[in-house]
Every structure is written in C-alpha cells, then in structure tokens.
Amino acid sequence: MLQEVLKKHQSTFKPVIPLLGDHESLLVMDFTANNTTLTKNILQDINKFSRYVNNTLAQSGCRLGIGGYAEHRTIYAVSPHFDAGEEPRRLHLGVDVWGDVGTQIFAPMNAHIHSFRFNDHFGDYGATIVLQHQLEGYLFYTLYGHLSISNLQGLYENMPITAGQPLAHFGTPSENGGWPPHLHFQLIEDMQGFRGDYPGVCRYSEREKYLQNCPDPDVILQLNQYTH
C-alpha cells in the first residue's frame, strides 16, 4: 500500500512548511458546524473571515493553524461552487495549513510538475500546482491549492522538481479562490484524468471512494504531531 511505503520513507521527506523550531506548535482549527464562533456573517465577508483566522491564531500564540482532513464542513455553503447537483459537496479531502500571505511552501520530495492551473472561481483553489512522484514503483501526486498566481510563471509540465526546492507561497484572497491565506495540501493516488485540478471536497455519500484515493496527507506533511 502507498501509505505504508510513505511511512517507511517519512524520515527522508523535506518539510512542506518548515517550522521555526521543534518548540513551535500549530493550532487545530475546526470548520465544522461544531465551531459556533464561525458565523455566516463572518464566512460571507472575506475581510471578516481573514480577521477571524488571524485573530484565532494570534490569541493562541500560533503562527500556523492546521486541520480539515475528512472534515465535514458547513463553510462551503457560502460558495455555489460546491452545490452543483442534488447533494452538495462538504467533505474535505486534504489538509489546510493557515497562516500569513507569502508563507513559503517547499517540495517534500523529488517530483515532476504534473500540471498547474489558475482555477479562478469563487471558492475554488485559485492558483494550483500538482506534482507527480514515484516511490518504490508507486506513482502518486500531491496537490497544492490557494497559491499566488506568480508561482505558476515559468512552470511547464514534466519540469523536474527537487526535494526541498521552494515551490510556491500562500496567495491573497484575490488569487486563491477568495479564502483567507492558506495551503490546501492533498495526496492523490489516481488523478483520474484531471489536470491542474482535482476535487478537494466531495459529497458525503461518496466519501469512501474519495478518501481511499486521497489518503491522509499528514503522512507527508508530518505536522499534526506539533498541534496543541
């Protein structure tokens, strides 16, 4: 299994977002209905939503917030992007790391650029990069969403990327799909024909299929061990 291979190689992965030291901790952030402080009034105003994230981090004394894998989120109700069809998409398939605009993102292992795109719909990824990796015969992908559009300049498909190489940084709301600055990081086994994009949120009824194809990416990120 891919996850077992990744666990075996964990010690060789470079940090996607380096911490300032072993003492640094990340705040677990909840975007489900259980979080009653996150009101519709806040969610529908990007400035208020950004202030909410910034203030929550500041009050906890944390530079970065993290969370979201397999989380059933109500926040997607603010964007029609997630509501096509009879059943809305609400189940989050990646991990989000929240922080300041410009926070640097690095490649965790050797890769090639699979694809990239500016997914410019409200609530979408905005600037997006997908890397293709190979490990012990396994082909798999990592997706980086909500980046700065400047990070797409100079890229080309199949471009080699080295482990630890600067890859991108957190974009502003105007270029990241209209969200407070953060990275959406997702591990994908089969891209299923997608290029520069892959669903980061699925219908709850399809969760088993999608979670199987998108295992917990913290096996690569290795950041949840630093939460409080």
MDAnalysis code that builds the backbone (N, CA, C; Angstrom):
import MDAnalysis as mda
import numpy as np

u = mda.Universe.empty(684, n_residues=228, atom_resindex=np.repeat(np.arange(228), 3), trajectory=True)
u.add_TopologyAttr("name", ["N", "CA", "C"] * 228)
u.add_TopologyAttr("resid", np.arange(1, 229))
u.add_TopologyAttr("resname", ["MET", "LEU", "GLN", "GLU", "VAL", "LEU", "LYS", "LYS", "HIS", "GLN", "SER", "THR", "PHE", "LYS", "PRO", "VAL", "ILE", "PRO", "LEU", "LEU", "GLY", "ASP", "HIS", "GLU", "SER", "LEU", "LEU", "VAL", "MET", "ASP", "PHE", "THR", "ALA", "ASN", "ASN", "THR", "THR", "LEU", "THR", "LYS", "ASN", "ILE", "LEU", "GLN", "ASP", "ILE", "ASN", "LYS", "PHE", "SER", "ARG", "TYR", "VAL", "ASN", "ASN", "THR", "LEU", "ALA", "GLN", "SER", "GLY", "CYS", "ARG", "LEU", "GLY", "ILE", "GLY", "GLY", "TYR", "ALA", "GLU", "HIS", "ARG", "THR", "ILE", "TYR", "ALA", "VAL", "SER", "PRO", "HIS", "PHE", "ASP", "ALA", "GLY", "GLU", "GLU", "PRO", "ARG", "ARG", "LEU", "HIS", "LEU", "GLY", "VAL", "ASP", "VAL", "TRP", "GLY", "ASP", "VAL", "GLY", "THR", "GLN", "ILE", "PHE", "ALA", "PRO", "MET", "ASN", "ALA", "HIS", "ILE", "HIS", "SER", "PHE", "ARG", "PHE", "ASN", "ASP", "HIS", "PHE", "GLY", "ASP", "TYR", "GLY", "ALA", "THR", "ILE", "VAL", "LEU", "GLN", "HIS", "GLN", "LEU", "GLU", "GLY", "TYR", "LEU", "PHE", "TYR", "THR", "LEU", "TYR", "GLY", "HIS", "LEU", "SER", "ILE", "SER", "ASN", "LEU", "GLN", "GLY", "LEU", "TYR", "GLU", "ASN", "MET", "PRO", "ILE", "THR", "ALA", "GLY", "GLN", "PRO", "LEU", "ALA", "HIS", "PHE", "GLY", "THR", "PRO", "SER", "GLU", "ASN", "GLY", "GLY", "TRP", "PRO", "PRO", "HIS", "LEU", "HIS", "PHE", "GLN", "LEU", "ILE", "GLU", "ASP", "MET", "GLN", "GLY", "PHE", "ARG", "GLY", "ASP", "TYR", "PRO", "GLY", "VAL", "CYS", "ARG", "TYR", "SER", "GLU", "ARG", "GLU", "LYS", "TYR", "LEU", "GLN", "ASN", "CYS", "PRO", "ASP", "PRO", "ASP", "VAL", "ILE", "LEU", "GLN", "LEU", "ASN", "GLN", "TYR", "THR", "HIS"])
u.atoms.positions = np.array([
    [0.829, -1.214, 0.000],
    [0.000, 0.000, 0.000],
    [0.859, 1.259, 0.000],
    [0.374, 2.273, -0.692],
    [1.116, 3.532, -0.795],
    [1.428, 4.113, 0.575],
    [0.439, 4.101, 1.480],
    [0.656, 4.717, 2.802],
    [1.795, 4.044, 3.563],
    [1.892, 2.732, 3.422],
    [2.974, 2.004, 4.109],
    [4.337, 2.384, 3.532],
    [4.393, 2.533, 2.200],
    [5.635, 2.953, 1.547],
    [6.008, 4.362, 2.001],
    [5.019, 5.254, 2.067],
    [5.285, 6.633, 2.505],
    [5.778, 6.667, 3.957],
    [5.157, 5.861, 4.815],
    [5.584, 5.818, 6.220],
    [7.030, 5.364, 6.335],
    [7.395, 4.406, 5.492],
    [8.755, 3.862, 5.510],
    [9.789, 4.928, 5.148],
    [9.394, 5.844, 4.270],
    [10.320, 6.875, 3.781],
    [10.151, 8.229, 4.478],
    [9.285, 8.291, 5.501],
    [8.954, 9.576, 6.140],
    [10.170, 10.400, 6.544],
    [11.185, 9.734, 7.046],
    [12.351, 10.466, 7.561],
    [13.121, 11.188, 6.459],
    [12.866, 10.825, 5.197],
    [13.587, 11.452, 4.089],
    [12.841, 12.654, 3.504],
    [11.575, 12.826, 3.884],
    [10.787, 13.912, 3.299],
    [11.227, 15.259, 3.846],
    [11.288, 16.247, 2.977],
    [11.592, 17.616, 3.399],
    [10.299, 18.290, 3.876],
    [10.397, 19.263, 4.789],
    [9.189, 19.942, 5.267],
    [8.509, 20.722, 4.143],
    [7.200, 20.549, 4.020],
    [6.415, 21.341, 3.060],
    [6.342, 22.786, 3.558],
    [6.117, 22.937, 4.860],
    [6.177, 24.255, 5.512],
    [7.070, 24.097, 6.740],
    [8.305, 24.566, 6.652],
    [9.230, 24.384, 7.782],
    [8.758, 25.125, 9.027],
    [8.945, 24.484, 10.174],
    [8.631, 25.136, 11.445],
    [9.835, 25.959, 11.895],
    [9.575, 26.883, 12.803],
    [10.636, 27.770, 13.283],
    [11.554, 27.054, 14.273],
    [11.126, 25.891, 14.710],
    [11.914, 25.090, 15.660],
    [11.033, 23.998, 16.218],
    [11.634, 23.053, 16.933],
    [10.848, 21.941, 17.488],
    [9.826, 22.399, 18.513],
    [10.028, 23.604, 19.043],
    [9.108, 24.118, 20.071],
    [7.828, 24.680, 19.453],
    [7.842, 24.964, 18.135],
    [6.676, 25.616, 17.529],
    [5.492, 24.655, 17.480],
    [4.324, 25.161, 17.863],
    [3.121, 24.324, 17.789],
    [2.099, 24.963, 16.861],
    [1.247, 24.118, 16.286],
    [0.202, 24.567, 15.377],
    [-1.153, 24.427, 16.056],
    [-2.034, 25.336, 15.724],
    [-3.378, 25.314, 16.292],
    [-4.299, 24.479, 15.411],
    [-5.006, 23.524, 16.012],
    [-6.010, 22.757, 15.260],
    [-7.232, 23.652, 15.067],
    [-7.631, 23.845, 13.813],
    [-8.764, 24.717, 13.504],
    [-9.923, 23.889, 12.970],
    [-11.101, 24.137, 13.526],
    [-12.306, 23.368, 13.230],
    [-13.236, 24.211, 12.347],
    [-13.585, 23.684, 11.172],
    [-14.505, 24.399, 10.282],
    [-15.794, 23.610, 10.058],
    [-16.167, 22.821, 11.068],
    [-17.442, 22.097, 11.017],
    [-18.513, 22.905, 11.747],
    [-19.728, 22.350, 11.772],
    [-20.850, 23.005, 12.472],
    [-20.592, 23.100, 13.981],
    [-19.639, 22.301, 14.492],
    [-19.314, 22.354, 15.923],
    [-18.697, 23.691, 16.325],
    [-18.111, 24.382, 15.350],
    [-17.472, 25.671, 15.630],
    [-18.516, 26.780, 15.490],
    [-19.152, 27.103, 16.594],
    [-20.250, 28.088, 16.562],
    [-19.749, 29.527, 16.506],
    [-18.441, 29.737, 16.692],
    [-17.903, 31.110, 16.601],
    [-17.772, 31.553, 15.145],
    [-17.796, 30.598, 14.226],
    [-17.649, 30.910, 12.808],
    [-19.042, 31.069, 12.210],
    [-19.558, 32.296, 12.267],
    [-20.929, 32.560, 11.842],
    [-21.003, 32.823, 10.343],
    [-22.221, 32.776, 9.818],
    [-22.443, 33.042, 8.391],
    [-21.999, 34.457, 8.040],
    [-22.211, 35.370, 8.974],
    [-21.813, 36.769, 8.790],
    [-20.308, 36.885, 8.535],
    [-19.519, 36.089, 9.253],
    [-18.057, 36.084, 9.077],
    [-17.694, 35.408, 7.756],
    [-18.304, 34.253, 7.496],
    [-17.956, 33.469, 6.307],
    [-18.260, 34.197, 5.003],
    [-19.271, 35.049, 5.031],
    [-19.680, 35.713, 3.788],
    [-18.915, 37.006, 3.511],
    [-17.979, 37.345, 4.379],
    [-17.178, 38.556, 4.189],
    [-15.702, 38.161, 4.314],
    [-14.980, 38.201, 3.193],
    [-13.603, 37.707, 3.204],
    [-12.728, 38.475, 4.191],
    [-12.977, 39.754, 4.365],
    [-12.175, 40.522, 5.327],
    [-12.431, 40.044, 6.753],
    [-13.706, 39.802, 7.074],
    [-14.042, 39.303, 8.420],
    [-13.502, 37.879, 8.613],
    [-13.617, 37.064, 7.562],
    [-13.140, 35.677, 7.633],
    [-11.620, 35.657, 7.844],
    [-10.905, 36.506, 7.111],
    [-9.443, 36.590, 7.275],
    [-9.071, 37.073, 8.667],
    [-9.810, 38.073, 9.153],
    [-9.542, 38.587, 10.519],
    [-9.808, 37.502, 11.553],
    [-10.874, 36.730, 11.323],
    [-11.209, 35.638, 12.239],
    [-10.036, 34.661, 12.342],
    [-9.495, 34.252, 11.194],
    [-8.367, 33.301, 11.182],
    [-7.155, 33.929, 11.867],
    [-6.831, 35.170, 11.498],
    [-5.671, 35.857, 12.087],
    [-5.808, 36.010, 13.594],
    [-6.992, 36.438, 14.037],
    [-7.210, 36.654, 15.480],
    [-7.178, 35.342, 16.255],
    [-7.759, 34.296, 15.659],
    [-7.766, 32.984, 16.327],
    [-6.335, 32.480, 16.514],
    [-5.522, 32.657, 15.485],
    [-4.113, 32.241, 15.586],
    [-3.368, 33.093, 16.613],
    [-3.587, 34.406, 16.538],
    [-2.890, 35.324, 17.450],
    [-3.243, 35.024, 18.908],
    [-4.519, 34.778, 19.183],
    [-4.957, 34.502, 20.555],
    [-4.350, 33.215, 21.098],
    [-4.044, 32.281, 20.191],
    [-3.461, 31.013, 20.634],
    [-1.931, 31.071, 20.677],
    [-1.382, 32.189, 20.167],
    [0.068, 32.328, 20.116],
    [0.711, 31.477, 19.041],
    [-0.081, 31.096, 18.018],
    [0.430, 30.233, 16.950],
    [0.598, 31.009, 15.648],
    [1.632, 30.666, 14.895],
    [1.867, 31.254, 13.581],
    [1.017, 30.560, 12.520],
    [0.765, 29.259, 12.731],
    [0.067, 28.445, 11.745],
    [-1.086, 27.672, 12.381],
    [-2.160, 27.523, 11.615],
    [-3.264, 26.657, 12.014],
    [-3.322, 25.475, 11.057],
    [-3.917, 24.377, 11.507],
    [-3.965, 23.183, 10.653],
    [-5.257, 22.424, 10.906],
    [-5.677, 21.668, 9.905],
    [-6.836, 20.802, 10.105],
    [-7.547, 20.493, 8.813],
    [-8.626, 19.758, 8.955],
    [-9.537, 19.613, 7.845],
    [-9.616, 18.284, 7.148],
    [-8.673, 17.350, 7.369],
    [-8.759, 16.110, 6.601],
    [-10.003, 15.316, 7.008],
    [-10.793, 14.933, 6.013],
    [-12.033, 14.165, 6.195],
    [-13.040, 14.901, 7.075],
    [-12.912, 16.219, 7.128],
    [-13.805, 17.048, 7.945],
    [-15.073, 17.361, 7.144],
    [-16.212, 17.218, 7.808],
    [-17.499, 17.534, 7.161],
    [-17.796, 19.008, 7.424],
    [-17.617, 19.825, 6.392],
    [-17.611, 21.279, 6.575],
    [-18.889, 21.953, 6.102],
    [-19.383, 22.815, 6.962],
    [-20.553, 23.620, 6.604],
    [-20.137, 24.891, 5.876],
    [-18.863, 25.273, 5.959],
    [-18.451, 26.566, 5.404],
    [-18.612, 26.634, 3.891],
    [-18.680, 25.471, 3.234],
    [-18.767, 25.503, 1.779],
    [-20.125, 25.997, 1.283],
    [-21.079, 26.135, 2.186],
    [-22.387, 26.667, 1.796],
    [-22.286, 28.104, 1.285],
    [-21.175, 28.793, 1.556],
    [-21.042, 30.194, 1.110],
    [-20.742, 30.290, -0.383],
    [-20.330, 29.195, -1.015],
    [-19.973, 29.256, -2.429],
    [-20.803, 28.282, -3.257],
    [-21.424, 28.760, -4.338],
    [-22.185, 27.864, -5.217],
    [-21.296, 26.836, -5.910],
    [-19.978, 27.052, -5.849],
    [-19.009, 26.136, -6.470],
    [-19.186, 24.703, -5.955],
    [-19.669, 24.563, -4.729],
    [-19.761, 23.239, -4.104],
    [-21.174, 22.656, -4.138],
    [-22.106, 23.363, -4.781],
    [-23.510, 22.975, -4.663],
    [-24.161, 22.458, -5.944],
    [-23.368, 22.099, -6.950],
    [-23.954, 21.568, -8.183],
    [-24.576, 20.198, -7.920],
    [-25.746, 19.960, -8.492],
    [-26.400, 18.661, -8.324],
    [-27.268, 18.609, -7.085],
    [-27.801, 17.424, -6.816],
    [-28.771, 17.278, -5.722],
    [-28.104, 17.298, -4.345],
    [-26.915, 16.701, -4.269],
    [-26.239, 16.636, -2.960],
    [-25.016, 17.543, -2.974],
    [-24.941, 18.518, -2.052],
    [-23.780, 19.416, -2.037],
    [-22.513, 18.689, -1.613],
    [-21.368, 19.256, -2.001],
    [-20.073, 18.698, -1.588],
    [-19.647, 19.383, -0.289],
    [-19.338, 18.599, 0.724],
    [-18.997, 19.169, 2.029],
    [-17.820, 18.466, 2.706],
    [-17.387, 17.293, 2.209],
    [-16.345, 16.525, 2.901],
    [-14.973, 16.890, 2.349],
    [-14.111, 17.407, 3.216],
    [-12.809, 17.937, 2.814],
    [-11.787, 16.807, 2.680],
    [-11.052, 16.807, 1.567],
    [-10.175, 15.673, 1.236],
    [-8.689, 15.949, 1.442],
    [-8.350, 17.156, 1.869],
    [-6.949, 17.492, 2.109],
    [-6.748, 18.036, 3.511],
    [-5.548, 18.525, 3.739],
    [-5.235, 19.227, 4.989],
    [-5.011, 20.694, 4.635],
    [-5.565, 21.584, 5.438],
    [-5.330, 23.013, 5.268],
    [-4.323, 23.488, 6.307],
    [-3.388, 24.324, 5.867],
    [-2.465, 24.990, 6.795],
    [-2.691, 26.488, 6.612],
    [-3.139, 27.143, 7.672],
    [-3.499, 28.561, 7.642],
    [-2.356, 29.408, 8.182],
    [-2.130, 30.566, 7.572],
    [-1.057, 31.450, 8.025],
    [-1.030, 32.721, 7.199],
    [0.081, 33.411, 7.236],
    [0.201, 34.704, 6.557],
    [0.357, 34.552, 5.048],
    [-0.129, 35.552, 4.322],
    [0.161, 35.651, 2.888],
    [1.672, 35.577, 2.703],
    [2.118, 34.831, 1.698],
    [3.551, 34.755, 1.416],
    [4.274, 33.653, 2.154],
    [3.572, 32.928, 3.050],
    [4.207, 31.792, 3.730],
    [4.757, 30.828, 2.670],
    [6.032, 30.470, 2.807],
    [6.723, 29.685, 1.776],
    [6.360, 28.203, 1.861],
    [6.224, 27.594, 0.683],
    [5.901, 26.167, 0.546],
    [7.032, 25.499, -0.234],
    [7.461, 24.331, 0.231],
    [8.571, 23.617, -0.400],
    [8.127, 22.225, -0.870],
    [8.840, 21.674, -1.838],
    [8.554, 20.319, -2.329],
    [9.071, 19.296, -1.320],
    [8.226, 18.348, -0.905],
    [8.655, 17.388, 0.121],
    [9.602, 16.308, -0.387],
    [9.563, 16.051, -1.698],
    [10.428, 15.006, -2.272],
    [10.620, 15.299, -3.752],
    [11.515, 14.588, -4.386],
    [11.727, 14.779, -5.814],
    [10.424, 14.541, -6.571],
    [10.259, 15.295, -7.648],
    [8.983, 15.236, -8.368],
    [9.161, 15.781, -9.769],
    [8.074, 15.705, -10.528],
    [7.934, 16.424, -11.788],
    [6.620, 17.198, -11.711],
    [6.562, 18.326, -12.382],
    [5.294, 19.049, -12.464],
    [4.339, 18.203, -13.306],
    [3.255, 17.781, -12.705],
    [2.233, 17.047, -13.460],
    [1.389, 18.038, -14.256],
    [0.918, 19.096, -13.566],
    [0.044, 20.078, -14.202],
    [-0.137, 21.259, -13.260],
    [-0.679, 22.332, -13.782],
    [-0.940, 23.536, -12.975],
    [-2.031, 24.338, -13.664],
    [-2.722, 25.155, -12.868],
    [-3.829, 25.921, -13.435],
    [-4.260, 27.010, -12.456],
    [-4.822, 28.065, -13.020],
    [-5.475, 29.093, -12.206],
    [-6.969, 28.773, -12.209],
    [-7.435, 28.117, -11.143],
    [-8.850, 27.728, -11.009],
    [-9.623, 28.906, -10.414],
    [-9.983, 29.816, -11.305],
    [-10.460, 31.129, -10.869],
    [-11.981, 31.202, -10.725],
    [-12.520, 30.424, -9.778],
    [-13.926, 30.558, -9.407],
    [-13.963, 30.858, -7.916],
    [-14.952, 31.616, -7.482],
    [-15.079, 31.897, -6.054],
    [-15.239, 30.581, -5.296],
    [-14.397, 30.373, -4.303],
    [-14.448, 29.154, -3.503],
    [-13.559, 28.042, -4.017],
    [-12.965, 28.230, -5.206],
    [-12.097, 27.211, -5.795],
    [-10.667, 27.372, -5.260],
    [-9.714, 26.664, -5.896],
    [-8.323, 26.657, -5.430],
    [-7.548, 27.920, -5.794],
    [-8.042, 28.699, -6.763],
    [-7.172, 29.737, -7.305],
    [-5.978, 29.070, -7.976],
    [-4.789, 29.643, -7.773],
    [-3.574, 29.082, -8.378],
    [-3.263, 27.719, -7.749],
    [-3.017, 26.737, -8.612],
    [-2.880, 25.336, -8.185],
    [-1.706, 24.666, -8.894],
    [-0.935, 23.882, -8.144],
    [0.150, 23.075, -8.729],
    [-0.047, 21.620, -8.295],
    [0.121, 20.702, -9.250],
    [0.081, 19.268, -8.943],
    [1.446, 18.669, -9.288],
    [2.062, 18.009, -8.304],
    [3.344, 17.324, -8.518],
    [3.122, 15.825, -8.662],
    [3.943, 15.204, -9.501],
    [3.907, 13.750, -9.669],
    [5.166, 13.157, -9.048],
    [4.980, 12.118, -8.235],
    [6.098, 11.477, -7.531],
    [6.119, 9.977, -7.835],
    [7.286, 9.382, -7.642],
    [7.406, 7.925, -7.773],
    [8.257, 7.407, -6.622],
    [7.763, 6.373, -5.965],
    [8.464, 5.807, -4.821],
    [8.205, 4.306, -4.804],
    [9.269, 3.527, -4.902],
    [9.162, 2.053, -4.885],
    [8.109, 1.551, -5.879],
    [8.078, 2.173, -7.055],
    [7.145, 1.729, -8.094],
    [5.755, 2.324, -7.997],
    [5.485, 3.035, -6.897],
    [4.186, 3.690, -6.755],
    [4.233, 5.068, -7.408],
    [3.253, 5.348, -8.233],
    [3.093, 6.671, -8.822],
    [1.991, 7.370, -8.040],
    [2.240, 8.591, -7.556],
    [1.223, 9.315, -6.791],
    [1.461, 10.816, -6.961],
    [0.552, 11.602, -6.428],
    [0.535, 13.032, -6.704],
    [0.283, 13.823, -5.426],
    [0.837, 15.034, -5.381],
    [0.489, 15.972, -4.313],
    [-0.032, 17.250, -4.954],
    [-1.134, 17.750, -4.402],
    [-1.779, 18.956, -4.926],
    [-1.609, 20.095, -3.931],
    [-1.275, 21.275, -4.462],
    [-1.049, 22.480, -3.662],
    [-2.014, 23.543, -4.179],
    [-2.983, 23.917, -3.362],
    [-4.000, 24.872, -3.784],
    [-3.958, 26.154, -2.981],
    [-4.536, 27.229, -3.548],
    [-4.636, 28.563, -2.934],
    [-3.285, 29.290, -2.918],
    [-2.544, 29.115, -3.998],
    [-1.209, 29.708, -4.114],
    [-1.287, 31.107, -4.718],
    [-0.136, 31.741, -4.832],
    [-0.035, 33.012, -5.556],
    [0.050, 32.709, -7.048],
    [-0.645, 33.486, -7.844],
    [-0.632, 33.243, -9.294],
    [0.777, 33.410, -9.872],
    [1.612, 34.190, -9.209],
    [3.000, 34.358, -9.679],
    [3.765, 33.040, -9.629],
    [3.330, 32.106, -8.778],
    [4.012, 30.809, -8.655],
    [3.845, 29.923, -9.887],
    [2.907, 30.274, -10.761],
    [2.681, 29.471, -11.970],
    [3.591, 29.906, -13.112],
    [4.208, 31.071, -12.961],
    [5.056, 31.590, -14.032],
    [6.306, 30.727, -14.196],
    [6.638, 30.402, -15.431],
    [7.860, 29.645, -15.709],
    [7.733, 28.151, -15.547],
    [6.560, 27.672, -15.107],
    [6.369, 26.227, -14.962],
    [6.056, 25.599, -16.314],
    [6.401, 24.330, -16.446],
    [5.962, 23.574, -17.613],
    [5.765, 22.125, -17.185],
    [4.886, 21.425, -17.870],
    [4.598, 20.045, -17.498],
    [5.844, 19.174, -17.669],
    [6.033, 18.287, -16.702],
    [7.181, 17.371, -16.624],
    [8.472, 18.060, -16.169],
    [8.372, 19.311, -15.757],
    [9.533, 20.049, -15.223],
    [10.024, 19.352, -13.949],
    [11.337, 19.052, -13.841],
    [11.832, 18.384, -12.637],
    [11.846, 19.317, -11.425],
    [11.459, 18.768, -10.298],
    [11.447, 19.494, -9.027],
    [12.264, 18.673, -8.030],
    [13.121, 19.344, -7.279],
    [13.989, 18.658, -6.318],
    [13.424, 18.763, -4.910],
    [13.584, 17.714, -4.120],
    [13.154, 17.725, -2.713],
    [13.736, 18.937, -1.998],
    [12.890, 19.672, -1.303],
    [13.331, 20.853, -0.560],
    [13.355, 22.128, -1.380],
    [13.038, 22.031, -2.653],
    [13.044, 23.220, -3.525],
    [11.853, 24.111, -3.209],
    [12.056, 25.452, -3.143],
    [10.904, 26.355, -2.973],
    [9.935, 26.159, -4.131],
    [8.669, 25.973, -3.810],
    [7.670, 25.653, -4.829],
    [6.664, 26.780, -5.027],
    [6.216, 27.375, -3.920],
    [5.128, 28.350, -4.004],
    [4.994, 29.068, -2.669],
    [3.985, 29.929, -2.566],
    [3.649, 30.527, -1.281],
    [2.153, 30.833, -1.208],
    [1.675, 31.065, 0.001],
    [0.251, 31.325, 0.220],
    [-0.159, 32.570, -0.570],
    [-1.236, 32.447, -1.335],
    [-1.728, 33.567, -2.119],
    [-2.698, 34.455, -1.347],
    [-3.004, 35.595, -1.930],
    [-4.003, 36.508, -1.365],
    [-5.401, 36.035, -1.757],
    [-6.455, 36.507, -1.074],
    [-7.810, 36.084, -1.438],
    [-8.161, 36.334, -2.904],
    [-7.607, 37.376, -3.502],
    [-7.943, 37.695, -4.896],
    [-7.367, 36.690, -5.888],
    [-6.388, 35.898, -5.462],
    [-5.773, 34.922, -6.375],
    [-5.892, 33.487, -5.874],
    [-6.513, 33.297, -4.689],
    [-6.567, 31.950, -4.116],
    [-7.984, 31.390, -4.025],
    [-8.913, 31.989, -4.789],
    [-10.289, 31.495, -4.770],
    [-11.181, 32.208, -3.778],
    [-10.656, 33.267, -3.142],
    [-11.468, 34.053, -2.209],
    [-11.457, 33.552, -0.783],
    [-10.335, 32.979, -0.351],
    [-10.198, 32.431, 1.006],
    [-9.163, 33.217, 1.809],
    [-9.217, 33.134, 3.137],
    [-8.094, 33.614, 3.933],
    [-6.848, 32.838, 3.507],
    [-5.664, 33.432, 3.592],
    [-4.441, 32.766, 3.107],
    [-4.225, 31.406, 3.783],
    [-4.018, 30.398, 2.949],
    [-3.706, 29.064, 3.466],
    [-3.262, 28.173, 2.312],
    [-2.728, 27.017, 2.676],
    [-2.386, 25.980, 1.712],
    [-3.374, 24.834, 1.857],
    [-3.964, 24.402, 0.748],
    [-4.697, 23.136, 0.717],
    [-3.726, 22.108, 0.147],
    [-3.377, 21.111, 0.958],
    [-2.414, 20.083, 0.572],
    [-3.137, 18.744, 0.514],
    [-3.046, 18.074, -0.633],
    [-3.802, 16.841, -0.824],
    [-2.922, 15.776, -1.470],
    [-3.051, 14.567, -0.978],
    [-2.355, 13.397, -1.531],
    [-3.345, 12.633, -2.401],
    [-2.956, 12.336, -3.629],
    [-3.862, 11.694, -4.591],
    [-3.158, 10.500, -5.229],
    [-3.812, 9.348, -5.200],
    [-3.214, 8.150, -5.826],
    [-3.459, 8.131, -7.331],
    [-4.667, 8.459, -7.761],
    [-5.031, 8.407, -9.175],
    [-5.680, 9.744, -9.555],
    [-5.070, 10.457, -10.477],
    [-5.591, 11.770, -10.886],
    [-6.862, 11.661, -11.735],
    [-7.181, 10.474, -12.196],
    [-8.446, 10.217, -12.913],
    [-8.675, 11.193, -14.074],
    [-7.584, 11.554, -14.738],
    [-7.707, 12.413, -15.919],
    [-7.713, 13.904, -15.632],
    [-7.745, 14.296, -14.373],
    [-7.720, 15.728, -14.032],
    [-6.335, 16.313, -14.292],
    [-6.303, 17.576, -14.675],
    [-5.040, 18.304, -14.854],
    [-5.163, 19.684, -14.207],
    [-4.214, 20.004, -13.343],
    [-4.235, 21.301, -12.672],
    [-5.384, 21.462, -11.702],
    [-6.013, 20.365, -11.368],
    [-7.211, 20.401, -10.533],
    [-7.535, 18.967, -10.111],
    [-8.194, 18.816, -8.980],
    [-8.790, 17.556, -8.558],
    [-9.728, 17.923, -7.416],
    [-10.900, 17.297, -7.315],
    [-11.807, 17.684, -6.228],
    [-11.124, 17.658, -4.859],
    [-11.245, 18.759, -4.135],
    [-10.714, 18.829, -2.773],
    [-11.803, 18.624, -1.748],
    [-13.028, 18.535, -2.254],
    [-14.215, 18.375, -1.420],
    [-15.149, 17.431, -2.173],
    [-15.743, 16.473, -1.465],
    [-16.638, 15.529, -2.148],
    [-17.974, 15.445, -1.434],
    [-18.917, 14.791, -2.087],
    [-20.206, 14.517, -1.452],
    [-19.996, 13.483, -0.346],
    [-20.734, 13.640, 0.736],
    [-20.589, 12.733, 1.871],
    [-20.887, 11.293, 1.453],
    [-21.840, 11.115, 0.537],
    [-22.224, 9.770, 0.096],
    [-21.102, 9.074, -0.679],
    [-20.122, 9.867, -1.181],
    [-19.012, 9.295, -1.953],
    [-17.703, 9.285, -1.166],
    [-17.799, 9.463, 0.149],
    [-16.593, 9.656, 0.960],
    [-15.628, 8.469, 0.902],
    [-16.152, 7.239, 0.913],
    [-15.248, 6.080, 0.953],
    [-14.380, 6.015, -0.297],
    [-15.001, 6.225, -1.446],
    [-14.276, 6.186, -2.719],
    [-13.194, 7.265, -2.758],
    [-13.563, 8.484, -2.343],
    [-12.617, 9.589, -2.422],
    [-11.526, 9.508, -1.352],
    [-11.892, 9.107, -0.141],
    [-10.882, 9.015, 0.915],
    [-9.882, 7.898, 0.621],
    [-10.324, 6.868, -0.081],
    [-9.405, 5.799, -0.479],
    [-8.394, 6.320, -1.505],
    [-8.853, 7.165, -2.410],
    [-7.961, 7.725, -3.438],
    [-7.128, 8.881, -2.902],
    [-7.592, 9.486, -1.813],
    [-6.894, 10.634, -1.211],
    [-6.632, 10.353, 0.260],
    [-5.602, 9.536, 0.564],
    [-5.292, 9.207, 1.963],
    [-4.860, 10.458, 2.738],
    [-4.804, 10.316, 4.050],
    [-4.413, 11.441, 4.914],
    [-3.018, 11.942, 4.512],
    [-2.927, 13.190, 4.033],
    [-1.633, 13.687, 3.552],
    [-0.649, 14.040, 4.663],
    [-1.088, 13.924, 5.920],
    [-0.143, 14.223, 7.006],
    [0.985, 13.199, 7.058],
    [0.822, 12.064, 6.380],
    [1.918, 11.088, 6.265],
    [3.121, 11.747, 5.569],
    [2.849, 12.764, 4.736],
    [3.921, 13.532, 4.094],
    [4.193, 14.824, 4.862],
    [3.127, 15.548, 5.228],
    [3.279, 16.835, 5.932],
    [3.973, 16.678, 7.285],
    [3.522, 15.670, 8.061],
    [4.073, 15.396, 9.396],
    [3.979, 16.618, 10.315],
    [2.838, 17.302, 10.272],
    [2.655, 18.497, 11.104],
    [1.689, 18.287, 12.267],
    [0.806, 17.283, 12.173],
    [-0.177, 17.103, 13.240],
    [0.464, 16.740, 14.582],
    [1.676, 16.222, 14.529],
    [2.376, 15.885, 15.791],
    [2.756, 17.152, 16.582],
    [2.691, 18.298, 15.902],
    [3.063, 19.557, 16.566],
    [1.855, 20.376, 16.995],
    [0.656, 19.788, 16.987],
    [-0.539, 20.566, 17.318],
    [-0.748, 20.654, 18.823],
    [-1.567, 21.643, 19.171],
    [-1.992, 21.705, 20.587],
    [-3.467, 22.046, 20.650],
])
